[in-house]
Amino acid sequence: MLIMVCAAMLAGLDAVIVRMLAGGVHPLIIGFFRALFGLLAVLPFLLRRVEIMASPYRALHVVRAGLKFASLVALFIAFGHAPLADATAINFTMPIFLTLGAWIFLKEKVALSVVFGVLAGFIGIVIIIRPGAGAFDPWLLFALAGAILTAISQLILRRMALRDTTDRLVAWNLLAMAPLGLLAALPVWAAPSPAQIGLLALQGGLGALNMALITRAFAMASASFLAPLDFLRLPVVAGLAFLFFGEVAPVTTWIGAAIIFGAALLAAGGARWRRHRAEGGD
């Protein structure tokens, strides 16, 4: 639990750093440095323990890294322009899109609770985005796009994990994302200032540490116990957004986020129950 609380704090700081960089550093450049410094943070571990070339999915690793990079950039754009709490809440929809994609593309059977979870998730999205209302913020659509791209990446990962190791999946993702990020950033390249480089390096290190903490937490406790703790990201981000930028999350954000979070748990729980029954569990 304490590890997940720490991870939530790091995720909140990540969002704050992106907002600080917004306007001065292009989102594609932020994405590149996030991948670069994240890779440098774990490179010694990768060189010692991972047999990179033994992977059977070299081309697919590049595709997945590209999707991951695109999802990060989309989220960075949302963090740079939309209220941080709203963007974070919309990002909670990723498990819903993952469940929906598994049903449509992987032909996984779904329980009725999954259907209700998906429908409730979209209701939560509508409450936060408020299409047609005067308060509609189109920048939140980037947060939604980021969640969808992450879900697609996770669907690919599900298939790859059947024949590849976790260490190689992580290593290839980091190694492929940095050069892809550089290629994407070159057309808009502008050298960041020393202060901006410092923030970018801090963000990359925090991102790598956050990934390590979450991996460690899931090795120590069950996913059903840890999943609700992910919701801690929202109050952490909302608190930091108020502290640093004076943003106050409206009631609709909290209502929509609660519906989205409950929907994600319902959809994920129904999918796990279906798999358990298919495997002959009680």
N, C-alpha and C positions, 0 to 999 in steps of 0.2 A: 504493500500500500504506500509506504513512504517513497519507494522508488518511483511509482506512478505519479505521486504528488510532485516530486522533483522534475519528472518529465513534463508535466503540465506547466510548471514554472518556466522551463526552458522553451517550450513551445510559445508561451506568452512573450518571452523576451525576443524570440525569433520574429514574431509579428511586429513588435515595437521597432526592432532594428530596420526591418523592411520599410516601415513608415518613415523612419528617420532618413533613409536613403532615397525615398521616393522624390522625384523631381530633379535630383542631382545625379542619379545613376540609372541608366536604362534597365528595365526589368530583365532583359536578356543578359545583360552584363552581370546583374545580381545573380541570376541563375548560374552563369558560368563560374563565378567565383565561389558560389555555394558548393558547386560540384568539385571544384579544384581544391579548396581548403578542406572539404570533407574527405576527399581522397587522401590528401597529405596527412591528415590526422590518423588514418588507419593503414597507411601504406606499409609501415614496418610489419604490422601483423599479417597483412596479405602476402608479403614477400616470404615470410617465414613458414606460413601454414597452408597456403592455398595453391593447389595445382591448377593454374588458370587454364592451360591448354587442354586439359582432360575433359572439358565440358562438351557435351554433344550438341549444344544449342548456340554456337557462336554468333550466327547471324540474328537469331531471335533475341539474344541478349542485347544486341544493338537496337533492335526495334523497341524492346521494353524500356531501355534506357532513354530512348527518344521520347516515348510516352511519358515517362517519369519526369523528364526535364520539362516537357510542355506543361504538365500538370503543375509543377512548381512555379513556372513563369506565370501561368494563369492565376494562381493563388497570390503571387507577389503583386500582380496588377491589382487584384481586388484589395489586398492589404494597403496598397499605396493610395487608393482613391475612395474606397468604401469604408463605412464604420467597421472597426476591427471585430467587434463582437458579432455583428451581422455576418461578416465573411467567415468567421470561425464557425458559427452556427450552421451556415449553409454547407460547410465542409464536412459536417457530421453525416451528410447524406451519402457519403461514399459506400458504406456497407449496404445501403438500400439498392444503389445501382449495381453493386457487385452481386447481390442476390438476384436481381432482375436479369442481369447478364448471364448468370449461371443457368437460369431457367430458359432463356431464349436461345443462347448459343451453345451451352454445354448440355442442354436437354436434361438438366437435373429436375427431378420431380419436386413440387413445392406443396407445402401444407397450406391449409386455409389461412392460418395465422400469418404466413408469409405474404399472401395477397393483401390481407388487411394492413400489414406492416408497410408494404410498398405504397398503398393508397394513402395511409396516414402520413407517410413521409412527404408525399407531394402536397398534402394539405399544409404541413408545416412550412414547406418552401414558399407556398403562396402567401401564408401569413407574414413571413419575414420580408419577402421581396415586394409584396403588395402591388402586383401589376395593375395598371389602370388608375392607380391612386396618385395623388400629387406627390407623395413621398417616395415613389418608385425610384430606385437607384440602379441604373443599368450596369454599374460596375460590379454589382453582386452576381451578374451572370457569369463573370470570369471565375468567381468562386465555385459556381455550379459546374462550369466547364472543367475546372480543376478536379472536382470530385468525380466527374464522369471519366476523365482520362485516367485518374488513379485506379478506378474500378476496372477499366479495360486492362491496365497494366497488371493488376492483381489476378484477373482471369487468365492472362497468359502465364503468370507465375504459377498458378495452380497446376497447369499441364507440365510446365518445366520441372516443377518440384518432384514429379514422379520419377525422373531419371537423373536429376542433378542434385548436388549437395547444397545445403544452406550456405556454407562458406563461399562456394563458387558463385552462387546466385548473387550474393551481396557484393563479392569482389568484381564480377563482370559489370554489375550495375554501376558501381562507382568508376571503374576504369573506362567504361564506354561513355558515361555521361559527360565527363570533363571535355574530351575532344569534340563531342557533338555540341556541347554548350559553346565552345570557342568558335566553331563554324557558324553557329546561329548569331553570336554576338559581334562577329567581325564587321558586318555591314553597318552597325550602329555604334561602332567602337569609339569610345572617348575615355582616355585614361583617368581613373578615379584619383582623387587627391589622397595624400597620406592618411588623413583622418578617415576618409571613406574606405580606404584599404584596411585600416584597422577594424572598422565595423564589419566589413565583409569577412575578414579573417575570423573575427569573433563569432559571426553567424555560422560560418562553416564548421568551426570547432564545436559550437553548441549543437549544431545539427547532428554531427557524428556522435557526440556524447548522448544526445537524446535517443538516437537509434540504439546505442549500446545499452542504455538504461531500460528501454522498453523490451529489448531482447532478453535482458537479464530478468526482468520482472516476469515475463511469460515463461521463463525457465523455472521460476520459483513458485508460481501460483497458477491456478486454472484460468482459462480465458473467460469463463462465466463470472468469475470473481473480479477480474481486472477490467472487463469491458465497461461496466458502469463508471469506473473511476476516470475513464477518458473524458467524461463530461466535465471534469474539473478544469479542463482547458478553457471553457467558456467563462466562468467567473474570474479565472486568472487573467485572461485576455481583457475582459471588461474592466477589471480593476486597474490593470496597467494602462489601458487606453484612457481611463479617466485621470490617472496620475500624471501621465506624460502629455496627453493631448486634450484633456478636458472633455472627452467624449462620454456621454451618458446613454447607455443602451435603453431603448424604450421597452415598454411592457410587451409589445408585440414580438420583440426579439426573444424574450424569455419564454413566452408562450409557444412560439414557433419552434424554438430550440428544444423545448421539453417534448413537444410532439414528435419532432424528428428523431430525438434520442430514443424515446420510447418505441417509435416505429422501427428504428434500426435494431434494437434489442429484440423486438418481436419477430422481425424477419430473420435475424441471425439465429434466434432460439428455435424457430420453426424449422429452419434448414438443418440445424444440428439434430433435432429430434427425428427428422425424416431420415437422415443418414444413419442415426443410431438404430432405427427400426429396420432399415435395409440391411444392416450388418447383423441383425438377429438379436439386438439388445432388448432388455425388458422395458 
